[in-house]
């Protein structure tokens, strides 16, 4: 098992380095000049030259890349070209908002998706399954941005149940924070809950027809125990895999959701940085997102061994 974890960690580091290289080159291939965006359209050639020299934009790409790697190794993500603020401080302000949004969306999606998936598998051919399938179809078909706009129109502006925009820190007022974040989290988690429902139902249908479930029922175990400790636990391998991949999608989907609800999170920072050609911030944003994907996949692999003991045995044998 230890050898397997070391191998996965090494693969993750190589993937992260490849992401750093691709992001560095890809951002500099974007159209537009960050120096002109900073100095203004009517700036003189001497002013542009001074700005490029100040931020190292006039240096060869290998020199810029090596400087960027040195900064990363020292934990320095650079300074924003537009604001002059530390990229670290900008991320420290934006990341908690996005982390709270995605964590709450994941919790809501898991409770709804796994719960309805289990009910749909246990009550096959009943109205419960029809309702669950209809809910999943709507969740997969309706775009987040359209659902968010409808929620603002009817629940915020019309009924006045939730704020239409803005954010309150959880440290300032937990209740106001929940009041502002719950609606965006529900909107963001709708699509994921539909995916989890379909995957849970499919895995549970296969598990309920397996020999070990029939044996458990023949031994006289309570039906609830058969469902939770036998069928559901063995179905979670597929569900956890999908949830881990979709958690990365939530981080990407948060960009649109944060723009709709005017949340000062990772998504707003990303879009603002792209429009302003702010290289250091864009590099940091993409690097953090890629790192999150890699870490999530690594944790999913670890979670396999917790859910299914056979994974631990296979790891020791290898």
N, C-alpha and C positions, 0 to 999 in steps of 0.2 A: 504493500500500500504506500509506503514511504517513497519507493522508487517511482511509482505512478504519479504521486503528487509533485515530486521534483521534475519529472518529465513535463507535466502540465504547466508548472510554473515557468520552465524554460521556454516552452512554446508560447506562453503568454508574453514573455519579455520580447521574444523575437517579433511577435505580431505587433506589439506596441512600438518597437523601433521602426518597423515597416510603416506603421501609421504616421509616425513623426516625419519620416522622409516624404511620404506622399502628401501629407498636409502642407509641409513647408514648400514643396514644389508646386502643388496645386494652387495654393493661395497666390503665389507670385505669378501664376499664369492668368489670373483674373484680369479682365480689362479695366483700365483706369489707373490713375496715378495717385497714390496716397499722399504724396507731397503736395500735389496741386489741390487735392481735396482739403488738405489742412491749411494751405496758404491762401486759397481762393482762386477764382478763375482769372482775375486780373493781376495776379502776382507777377513780379519781374523774374527773369531767368536767374538772377543772382540770389533772389530769395528762395527759389526752388532748389538751387544748388546748395544753399546753406542748410535747408531743412533735410535734404537727402544725406548730407554729410553728418548732420547731428544725429540722425537715427540710423546711420549705417546703411542706407538704401543705395548708396553709390558704390558699395564694395562688391566684389565678385560673389556669386552665389555660394561657392564652397566656403568662403570666409564668413558670410552671414550664417550659413548652416552651422559651422563649427562654433561660432559665438553663441548661437541659440542652444546648442547641445551643452555648452559650458554653463549657461544660465540654468538649464533644466537640472543638471547634476548638482547645482548649488541651491536648488529649490526656488529659483527666481524665474518667474514667468514673464518678466519684462515690464515695460511701462507703456501705457496707452499712448498712441500717437496723437489722438484727438484731445484727450482730457489731461494728459500728463500724470494721471493717477496710476498707482501700482495695480497691475493686473491681478495680483493676489488679493488685494482689498476689494476689487470689483467682483471677483468670483466669490469671495467670502460674504458679500452682501446678497448676491443673486442666488447662489446655490441653496441656502436654507429654504428659500421660497419654493424652488422647483423640487427639492427633496421632500418637503412636506406635502406638496401637491401630488407627486407621483406615489409616495408611500400611502397616502389616504386613498388615492384612486385604486391602487393595488389591493388594499384591504377591502374596499367596497366591491371591487370586481371579483375577488376571491370568494367572499361570502355569498354574493349573489350567484356567480357562475358555478361554483362547485356545488352549492346547495341545490340550485335548480337542476343541475346535471344529474345529481344523485336521485332526486325525486323523479326526473324524467325516465331514468333507467329502471327504477323500482316500479313505477306506475306506467309501464309501457302500454300504449293503446288507450290510456285514460285521458280525461280532459287536462290533467296536470301536464302530461307530455306535450299535448297540442299547444298549451299556453307557453311552455318553455321553448318549444321550437319556434313559435311565433315571435317571442321575445328575442331569441337569438337572431332570427332573420332581420328583425328591425334594427337590432344593435349593429349587425354587420353591414347593413345597407345604408343607414343614415350617416352622412358625414358629420364629423365633430363640429365643424365650424357652423353648419346650418342648425344643428341641435343646440349649440351654445347661443346662437342668436335668438332662436325661439324661446329658450329658457330666460334670457334677459328680457325679451319683449313681454312675456306673459307672467313669469314668476317674479321678476324684479321690478319692471316698470308698471306692469298691470296690477299684479296682486300685492306688490311691495313686501314679499316674503324674504327676499335676499337682496343684498347690495348688488348693483349692476357692475361695479368695478371697485378697484382699490384693494389694499391689503393692510392688515394689522398684525404686527408681530405677536407670536404666541407668548413671548415674555412680557409684553405690555398688557395684554388682555386675552386670556385663553378663550373666553366665550366669544368675544368679537372676532378673534382669529378664526374660530370654527365657523362662525356665521358668514365670514367672507370667503372661506376656502371650500366649504362643503359643496356648493353648487358647481364650481369648476371641477372638483374632484369627481363628482358624479358624472358629469359630461365626459370627462377624460376616461373614466373607467367603464363607460357603457360598451364600447367596442370590445375591450378585453374581457368583460364578463360574458359576452356572447361567445367569444372564442373558447373560454374556459368551460362554458356550459356544454358546447358541442363535444369538446375533447373528453370531458368528464363523463358525459353520457355514453359516448362510444366505448371508452375504457371500462366503464362499469357494466355495460351490457356483455362485453366479453368475459369480465370477471365473474359475473353472476351465473354464467353457463359453464364455468370451469369445474373440474372434479373436486378441488379442495373446498369449494363452496357447498357443493352437494354433500360432501362428507361432513362438513360442519353442521349443516342442517339435519343430517341423519343422526348425528350425535346428540341432537336435542338442544343445541345452543340457541339462545334467544335470537330472534330475527335482527334486532338492533345490533347485537354483537357481531353477527355474521356480516352485516352491511359495513359497520365502521371498522372492525379490527381485521377483517379478512378481505372483503371485496374492495372497499375504498382504499385501504393501505396499498394493496397491490396495483391499484389503478393510478396512484399518485405519481408513479415514475413518469408516465406520459404527461400528466398534468403539470408537474414541476418543470419538465423540459419546455413545454409551451409557455408556461408562466415566466420562466427565465428569459426566453427570447422576447416575449411580449413586453417585459419590463423595460428592455432596451427601447422598444417601440414607444413606450409611454414617455420616455425622456424626449424622443423626437416629437411625439404628438403634443407634448407640453408647450412647444414653441407656438403653435396655433392657438391653443387654449389660453395661454398667458396673454397673447395679443388681444384676444376677444375680450377678456375680463380685466385687461390692464393690470396684470400682476407684474411686479418688478423682479422677475425671475430670470432664469437662464435663457428662456426663449427671447425675451425682449432684448437682452444683452447681445444675443447672437445676431438678431436681425439688424440692430443698430450698428453693430461692428461691421457687418457685411456692407451695408450702405455707405459707411464712412471709410471703407478700405483700411480698417484698423488692424494691420497684420498681427501684432502681438496678441490682441484680444481674440481674434479669430483662431489663431493657432492654439491658444489656451483653451478656448471653448471646445474645439474639435478634439483636442488631446484629452480633456476631461471626459467628454462623451465616449470616446473610444476606450479609455481606461475603465469607465463604468461598464461598458459591454463586456470587456475581457474579465473583469472581476466578477460580474454576475454569472458568466458562463463557468468560471472556475468554482464559484460557490455552489452552483447547480450540480457540478460533478461531485463535490463533497457531500451534498445533500442526498445524492443517490445512496451512499453507503449508510446513511441514517435511516432512510425509508426501507431499503431492501438489504438484509444481511448478506444475500448472495453476492452483492457487489463487493463487499469487504473481502469475502472469501476469494473471489476472482482476482482482486487486487493483490492479495498475499501470494496467490499462486504465480502471478506474473512477475 
